[in-house]
Amino acid sequence: MFQPFLQYLEKELFSRFALTSFPIASDLEFQISQRGKNPAMIESWCYQCPQLRKIRYTYINAGETAQIFNSVIYPSYQYDLPLLGIDFLAFGLKKILVVLDFQPLFRDSDYLEKYIEPIAPIREKYNELAQDLEMKFYDANQYFSPYLLFAKTDASTVINRLFPAYQEYLQLYWQLVEQAQPKTDPAEIERIVKAQKDYDQYSAERDPASGLFNSYFGHEWSSKFLHEFLFEDAVPVSVTAPSRNQ
């Protein structure tokens, strides 16, 4: 279902940026699961370029049972650009959830005005993809913009509405990348580094996909994929409970 989205992203990336491969461990790059009723295949890609330090995307194909396309684009540390987050999930044709956003690193008004407000005209065109859904795992006021696309939808809407919205969001993001001025102040760069690392930590601790990965590929592989590829700057949180004497 979401292969056209992946193909469009790849075409855009390779036509606009001088990409080099970002190494992925072979067991994380491609994996097939025979668990459950339907086999599942997961494949990931990762690239980098001067403007974007990490461009990762993953596709899970479990036939009619599940189709999932996930991507996060991390700007290089000298740019305070928001991250681009994509998460499209289909469990059959009637259970489809889509998330698309420019994920802000900072919340000050100047930052939001510069990087987030330009999304508003696009967002207004696709109101049916911006439903007021409850966020069960995340704080909507942290790492999400007011112009987040977040909806439960159907296959027809994915093709006819989500795809053009996705194209417009990507085109705006490339425009912001092209216009961005690199930071030179070490303190500003360090602030960006910390914000991106904090994003990874926050996301790794809350990502609901870990349960899905566990079901298909097992806990050990899932934990490695989460902390060594998806959110590699996150530090695994110990599940050991403190003793009563502490």
C-alpha positions as CSV (number, residue, x, y, z in Angstrom):
1,M,0.0,0.0,0.0
2,F,2.8,2.5,0.9
3,Q,5.4,1.5,-1.7
4,P,4.6,4.6,-3.9
5,F,5.4,6.7,-0.8
6,L,8.8,5.0,-0.4
7,Q,9.6,5.3,-4.1
8,Y,8.7,9.0,-4.2
9,L,10.9,9.7,-1.2
10,E,13.8,7.8,-2.7
11,K,13.4,9.6,-6.1
12,E,13.3,13.0,-4.3
13,L,16.3,12.3,-2.1
14,F,18.6,11.0,-4.9
15,S,17.6,13.8,-7.3
16,R,18.2,16.6,-4.7
17,F,21.1,15.5,-2.5
18,A,24.6,13.9,-2.8
19,L,23.8,10.9,-0.7
20,T,26.2,8.4,0.7
21,S,25.2,5.2,2.5
22,F,24.9,5.2,6.2
23,P,26.0,1.7,7.4
24,I,23.4,-0.6,8.9
25,A,24.2,-4.0,10.5
26,S,23.2,-6.7,8.0
27,D,20.8,-8.4,10.5
28,L,19.0,-5.1,10.9
29,E,18.9,-4.1,7.3
30,F,16.8,-7.1,6.2
31,Q,14.9,-9.7,8.2
32,I,12.2,-12.2,7.5
33,S,9.9,-13.6,10.2
34,Q,8.0,-16.8,10.0
35,R,6.2,-16.2,13.3
36,G,2.4,-16.2,13.4
37,K,0.0,-16.9,10.5
38,N,1.7,-14.7,8.0
39,P,5.4,-14.2,7.2
40,A,6.7,-10.6,7.6
41,M,9.6,-9.0,5.8
42,I,11.3,-5.9,7.1
43,E,13.8,-3.9,5.1
44,S,15.6,-0.6,6.0
45,W,17.7,2.0,4.2
46,C,19.8,4.8,5.6
47,Y,21.7,7.6,3.9
48,Q,23.5,10.8,4.8
49,C,24.5,14.0,3.0
50,P,26.0,17.4,4.1
51,Q,22.6,18.9,4.9
52,L,21.0,15.7,6.5
53,R,23.0,13.6,8.8
54,K,20.7,10.6,8.9
55,I,17.9,9.7,6.5
56,R,16.3,6.4,7.5
57,Y,13.3,4.6,6.3
58,T,11.8,1.2,6.9
59,Y,9.2,-0.9,5.2
60,I,7.4,-3.9,6.8
61,N,5.5,-6.1,4.4
62,A,3.3,-8.8,5.9
63,G,0.9,-9.1,3.0
64,E,-2.7,-8.2,3.7
65,T,-2.0,-8.4,7.5
66,A,0.3,-5.4,7.7
67,Q,1.9,-2.8,5.5
68,I,4.1,-0.2,7.4
69,F,6.3,2.6,6.1
70,N,8.3,4.6,8.7
71,S,10.9,7.3,8.2
72,V,12.7,10.0,10.1
73,I,15.0,12.5,8.6
74,Y,17.6,14.1,10.9
75,P,19.2,17.4,9.7
76,S,22.9,17.9,10.2
77,Y,23.8,19.4,13.6
78,Q,24.6,22.8,12.2
79,Y,21.0,23.2,11.2
80,D,18.2,23.7,13.7
81,L,15.6,22.4,11.3
82,P,12.8,20.2,12.6
83,L,12.9,16.5,11.9
84,L,10.7,15.1,9.2
85,G,8.6,12.2,10.6
86,I,6.6,9.7,8.6
87,D,4.6,6.8,10.0
88,F,2.0,5.0,7.9
89,L,0.5,1.8,9.1
90,A,-2.1,-0.4,7.5
91,F,-3.5,-3.6,9.2
92,G,-5.8,-4.7,6.4
93,L,-7.8,-2.3,4.3
94,K,-10.0,-1.0,7.1
95,K,-7.5,-0.3,9.9
96,I,-5.1,2.4,8.6
97,L,-3.3,5.0,10.7
98,V,-1.2,7.8,9.2
99,V,1.1,10.3,10.9
100,L,3.1,13.0,9.0
101,D,4.8,16.0,10.6
102,F,7.7,18.4,10.8
103,Q,8.8,17.6,14.4
104,P,10.1,20.7,16.1
105,L,13.3,20.5,18.2
106,F,12.4,23.7,20.1
107,R,9.2,25.5,21.1
108,D,10.1,29.2,21.1
109,S,7.9,31.4,19.0
110,D,10.6,32.5,16.6
111,Y,11.5,28.9,15.8
112,L,7.8,27.9,15.3
113,E,7.2,31.0,13.1
114,K,10.2,30.2,10.9
115,Y,9.8,26.4,10.5
116,I,6.3,25.4,11.5
117,E,3.9,28.1,10.4
118,P,4.8,27.6,6.7
119,I,3.0,24.2,6.9
120,A,-0.3,25.9,7.8
121,P,-1.6,26.5,4.2
122,I,-0.9,22.9,3.2
123,R,-2.4,21.5,6.4
124,E,-5.6,23.5,5.7
125,K,-6.1,21.7,2.4
126,Y,-6.2,18.3,4.1
127,N,-8.5,18.7,7.1
128,E,-9.7,15.1,6.9
129,L,-6.2,13.9,7.6
130,A,-5.9,16.0,10.8
131,Q,-8.3,14.3,13.1
132,D,-8.4,15.0,16.8
133,L,-7.2,11.6,17.8
134,E,-5.9,10.8,21.3
135,M,-2.2,10.2,21.5
136,K,-1.8,7.2,23.7
137,F,2.0,7.0,23.8
138,Y,3.2,10.6,23.2
139,D,2.7,14.1,24.5
140,A,1.2,16.0,21.6
141,N,2.9,19.2,22.8
142,Q,6.4,17.6,22.6
143,Y,8.0,16.9,19.2
144,F,4.8,17.5,17.3
145,S,3.6,20.5,15.5
146,P,0.1,22.1,15.4
147,Y,-0.1,21.0,11.7
148,L,0.5,17.4,12.3
149,L,-1.4,15.0,9.9
150,F,-2.8,12.3,12.2
151,A,-5.7,10.2,11.0
152,K,-7.5,6.9,10.9
153,T,-8.4,6.5,7.3
154,D,-9.1,4.1,4.4
155,A,-7.3,2.9,1.3
156,S,-9.0,5.3,-1.1
157,T,-8.0,8.3,1.0
158,V,-4.4,7.1,1.2
159,I,-4.2,7.2,-2.5
160,N,-6.3,10.2,-3.3
161,R,-5.6,12.5,-0.4
162,L,-2.6,11.3,1.7
163,F,-0.3,10.9,-1.3
164,P,-0.7,14.5,-2.6
165,A,-0.5,15.8,1.0
166,Y,2.7,13.8,1.5
167,Q,4.2,15.3,-1.7
168,E,3.4,18.8,-0.6
169,Y,4.9,18.3,2.9
170,L,8.1,16.9,1.4
171,Q,8.4,19.7,-1.1
172,L,8.1,22.3,1.7
173,Y,10.7,20.4,3.8
174,W,13.2,20.4,0.9
175,Q,12.6,24.1,0.6
176,L,13.3,24.8,4.2
177,V,16.5,22.6,4.0
178,E,17.6,24.6,1.0
179,Q,17.0,28.0,2.7
180,A,18.6,27.0,6.1
181,Q,21.7,28.8,7.2
182,P,24.3,26.7,9.0
183,K,25.0,27.6,12.6
184,T,28.6,28.4,13.6
185,D,28.3,29.2,17.3
186,P,29.4,26.0,19.2
187,A,26.8,26.7,21.9
188,E,24.0,26.7,19.3
189,I,25.3,23.6,17.7
190,E,25.6,21.8,21.1
191,R,21.9,22.8,21.8
192,I,20.9,21.2,18.5
193,V,22.9,18.0,19.3
194,K,21.2,17.7,22.7
195,A,17.8,18.3,21.2
196,Q,18.2,15.5,18.7
197,K,19.6,13.1,21.3
198,D,16.7,14.0,23.6
199,Y,14.3,13.2,20.7
200,D,15.9,9.8,20.3
201,Q,15.7,9.0,24.0
202,Y,12.1,10.2,24.2
203,S,11.0,8.2,21.1
204,A,12.8,5.0,22.1
205,E,11.1,5.0,25.5
206,R,7.6,5.4,24.0
207,D,7.6,4.0,20.5
208,P,4.6,1.6,20.3
209,A,6.2,-0.2,17.3
210,S,8.5,-2.1,19.6
211,G,5.6,-4.4,20.5
212,L,4.9,-5.1,16.8
213,F,8.6,-5.8,16.2
214,N,8.6,-8.2,19.2
215,S,5.7,-10.1,17.8
216,Y,7.3,-10.6,14.4
217,F,11.0,-10.7,15.1
218,G,11.5,-11.4,18.8
219,H,12.5,-9.2,21.8
220,E,16.3,-9.4,21.3
221,W,16.2,-8.3,17.6
222,S,13.5,-5.7,18.4
223,S,15.6,-4.1,21.1
224,K,18.7,-4.0,18.9
225,F,16.7,-2.5,16.0
226,L,15.2,0.1,18.3
227,H,18.5,1.2,19.9
228,E,21.1,0.6,17.2
229,F,19.2,1.8,14.2
230,L,15.9,3.6,14.8
231,F,17.0,5.7,17.8
232,E,20.7,5.0,18.0
233,D,21.4,7.9,20.4
234,A,19.0,6.6,23.0
235,V,20.3,4.8,26.0
236,P,18.4,1.7,26.9
237,V,16.4,2.1,30.2
238,S,17.1,-0.6,32.7
239,V,14.0,-2.5,33.6
240,T,15.5,-3.6,37.0
241,A,13.5,-2.3,39.8
242,P,15.3,-0.4,42.6
243,S,15.8,-2.3,45.9
244,R,13.9,-1.2,49.0
245,N,17.1,-0.1,50.5
246,Q,17.8,2.5,47.8
